[in-house]
Amino acid sequence: MAEISYNEDLQPNLRGRAVVLTGGAQGIGAATVRMFQTAGAHVIFGDWAADKGRSLEAELTSGQSAEAGNVHFQQLDVRDYSSQVALFDLAHQKYGCVDVAVSCAAVGEPGGWFEPKVLDLESVRKEPLPIKNAIDINLTSVISFCRIALAYMSHDITSQPNGGMLRRDHEDTFSKSIVLVSSIAGITEAPGLFAYSSAKHGVIGMMRALRPWAPTRYNVRANAICPWATDTQLLAGVRERWVEEKLPMNQPEDVAKMILQSAADSNMNGKAIFVTGGRGFDTEEGYDRTLPQWMGEQNARMFSKGQEILGLGDDWT
Ligand SMILES: NC(=O)c1ccc[n+]([C@@H]2O[C@H](COP(=O)([O-])OP(=O)(O)OC[C@H]3O[C@@H](n4cnc5c(N)ncnc54)[C@H](O)[C@@H]3O)[C@@H](O)[C@H]2O)c1
C-alpha cells in the first residue's frame, strides 16, 4: 500500500503562495487555513458561516508572527457560482495569482429521501428538495470550483501593485494544484449516505477527469483527500460509538496535513488519499495496479487501448 507521509521539508514550498479555500470556518477547513498560514501561505477562504469565518480571520490576523501568511475571509455559498468567482477575484486583487485551490465545503446527508424507513406509494409522490441542495453543495459546486480555479490559476497578474508581497521560495520546482476533499464514502459503500456518498464518488470522478488533462492543458495538478472518521461536528452522530470501539480517528489537523502535502509536493498528481488514524494512503495506486485483476486481463488490455484512443477527450466529447 502506498503510504503518503507529511514531509516538513517540502512545506517551505508553500511560503508566499496564494491559497483559495472553501469551507474554512470550522473543522478540517479551519485546521487547513491555520496550517497554510503557519507555513507562510496567504489564505483567502470562504464559508457561508459568516460569524465563524470572521472570528477565525480576526483570531489569525491579530498578533500573527512575521513568518506567518495573511488570512482573508469572504462569505460565500458554494452553490452560487458568482460568489465562488468573487472568492477567486479577491485572491487576484490581493496577490495577483492563485497557487493552490482547496475545495473543502460540504454538508452531511440531508435525509428525507429514502425515509420513512419503508417507502410507500404515498410518501414517494412528493419530491423532497433537500437532496438537490446537498448534491449542489457536495458535487455541482466542486465542478464549478475546478472550472473557476483553472482559469484563475493560469492567469497570474504579474504586474499588480502589491505583487511584491509574495515571497516565493523554490520557484523552480513548485507547481500549482487543486485539492478536492472527498471522503472514504467516495470510494467505498456507505450505508445510509445516499446523497453524500453519490456526491463524494463524483468528486473522485472529477479528480480522475482532471488527472491526465489539467497538468497538460493548464499546468495544474489535482488530488483528492478521502478522510475516514475525523473529529468534527460531521461525525457527531456516530462519535461516541467510534470512541467506545477504539476505531481510528483523525484530528482535523491530520487531514489538513495531507492537504498541505498535496499542495507542497509538485510530483503529486491524481492521488486519492485515504486518511485514517492520522496516516495517509493513496488508494489510486492499488486501484490502477490491480486493473487486470478486477477487470480481467483481456478486458484490461482492450481498455488501455481504448483509453489511448479517447486521449484527453478533446477530439470527440
Ligand atoms: N469529519 C469527517 O469524518 C469527514 C469524513 C470524510 C470527509 N469529510 C469531508 O471533509 C470536509 C470538511 O468537513 P468537516 O468534517 O470539517 O465538517 P464541517 O461541517 O465542520 O465543515 C464543513 C464546512 O463547510 C461549510 N459549508 C457547508 N456548506 C456550505 C456552502 N453551501 N457554502 C459555503 N460553505 C459551506 C460549513 O459551514 C463548514 O464550515 C467535507 O468535505 C467533508 O465531507 C469529513
The ligand as an SDF file (V2000), in Angstrom:
LIG
                    3D

 44 48  0  0  0  0  0  0  0  0999 V2000
  -15.4580   14.7240    9.5650 N   0  0  0  0  0  0  0  0  0  0  0  0
  -15.3600   13.5890    8.9040 C   0  0  0  0  0  0  0  0  0  0  0  0
  -15.3780   12.4850    9.4950 O   0  0  0  0  0  0  0  0  0  0  0  0
  -15.2090   13.5920    7.4080 C   0  0  0  0  0  0  0  0  0  0  0  0
  -15.0230   12.3480    6.7790 C   0  0  0  0  0  0  0  0  0  0  0  0
  -14.8990   12.3290    5.3890 C   0  0  0  0  0  0  0  0  0  0  0  0
  -14.9300   13.5070    4.6740 C   0  0  0  0  0  0  0  0  0  0  0  0
  -15.1080   14.6920    5.3160 N   0  0  0  0  0  0  0  0  0  0  0  0
  -15.1270   15.8910    4.4710 C   0  0  0  0  0  0  0  0  0  0  0  0
  -14.2580   16.8790    4.9900 O   0  0  0  0  0  0  0  0  0  0  0  0
  -14.7180   18.1780    4.6130 C   0  0  0  0  0  0  0  0  0  0  0  0
  -14.7970   19.0640    5.8390 C   0  0  0  0  0  0  0  0  0  0  0  0
  -15.7690   18.5170    6.7180 O   0  0  0  0  0  0  0  0  0  0  0  0
  -15.7400   18.7070    8.3030 P   0  0  0  0  0  0  0  0  0  0  0  0
  -15.7570   17.3760    8.9060 O   0  0  0  0  0  0  0  0  0  0  0  0
  -14.6830   19.6810    8.6610 O   0  0  0  0  0  0  0  0  0  0  0  0
  -17.2050   19.3110    8.5090 O   0  0  0  0  0  0  0  0  0  0  0  0
  -17.6950   20.7330    8.9990 P   0  0  0  0  0  0  0  0  0  0  0  0
  -19.1680   20.7130    8.9170 O   0  0  0  0  0  0  0  0  0  0  0  0
  -17.0610   21.0610   10.3060 O   0  0  0  0  0  0  0  0  0  0  0  0
  -17.1050   21.7280    7.9000 O   0  0  0  0  0  0  0  0  0  0  0  0
  -17.7380   21.9670    6.6690 C   0  0  0  0  0  0  0  0  0  0  0  0
  -17.6670   23.4470    6.3600 C   0  0  0  0  0  0  0  0  0  0  0  0
  -18.2950   23.6790    5.1000 O   0  0  0  0  0  0  0  0  0  0  0  0
  -19.1200   24.8340    5.2270 C   0  0  0  0  0  0  0  0  0  0  0  0
  -20.1940   24.7990    4.2310 N   0  0  0  0  0  0  0  0  0  0  0  0
  -21.1650   23.8730    4.1020 C   0  0  0  0  0  0  0  0  0  0  0  0
  -21.9990   24.2010    3.0890 N   0  0  0  0  0  0  0  0  0  0  0  0
  -21.5250   25.3440    2.5530 C   0  0  0  0  0  0  0  0  0  0  0  0
  -21.9480   26.1790    1.4720 C   0  0  0  0  0  0  0  0  0  0  0  0
  -23.0440   25.8970    0.7550 N   0  0  0  0  0  0  0  0  0  0  0  0
  -21.2050   27.2610    1.1640 N   0  0  0  0  0  0  0  0  0  0  0  0
  -20.1190   27.5630    1.9030 C   0  0  0  0  0  0  0  0  0  0  0  0
  -19.6860   26.8460    2.9590 N   0  0  0  0  0  0  0  0  0  0  0  0
  -20.3710   25.7330    3.2770 C   0  0  0  0  0  0  0  0  0  0  0  0
  -19.6440   24.7640    6.6660 C   0  0  0  0  0  0  0  0  0  0  0  0
  -20.1430   25.9920    7.1320 O   0  0  0  0  0  0  0  0  0  0  0  0
  -18.3940   24.2920    7.4090 C   0  0  0  0  0  0  0  0  0  0  0  0
  -17.5960   25.3760    7.8160 O   0  0  0  0  0  0  0  0  0  0  0  0
  -16.0600   17.9570    3.9200 C   0  0  0  0  0  0  0  0  0  0  0  0
  -15.8600   17.9510    2.5190 O   0  0  0  0  0  0  0  0  0  0  0  0
  -16.4780   16.5810    4.4050 C   0  0  0  0  0  0  0  0  0  0  0  0
  -17.3620   15.9290    3.5180 O   0  0  0  0  0  0  0  0  0  0  0  0
  -15.2450   14.7590    6.6730 C   0  0  0  0  0  0  0  0  0  0  0  0
  1  2  1  0
  2  3  2  0
  2  4  1  0
  4  5  1  0
  4 44  2  0
  5  6  2  0
  6  7  1  0
  7  8  2  0
  8  9  1  0
  8 44  1  0
  9 10  1  0
  9 42  1  0
 10 11  1  0
 11 12  1  0
 11 40  1  0
 12 13  1  0
 13 14  1  0
 14 15  2  0
 14 16  1  0
 14 17  1  0
 17 18  1  0
 18 19  2  0
 18 20  1  0
 18 21  1  0
 21 22  1  0
 22 23  1  0
 23 24  1  0
 23 38  1  0
 24 25  1  0
 25 26  1  0
 25 36  1  0
 26 27  1  0
 26 35  1  0
 27 28  2  0
 28 29  1  0
 29 30  1  0
 29 35  2  0
 30 31  1  0
 30 32  2  0
 32 33  1  0
 33 34  2  0
 34 35  1  0
 36 37  1  0
 36 38  1  0
 38 39  1  0
 40 41  1  0
 40 42  1  0
 42 43  1  0
M  CHG  2   8   1  16  -1
M  END
$$$$
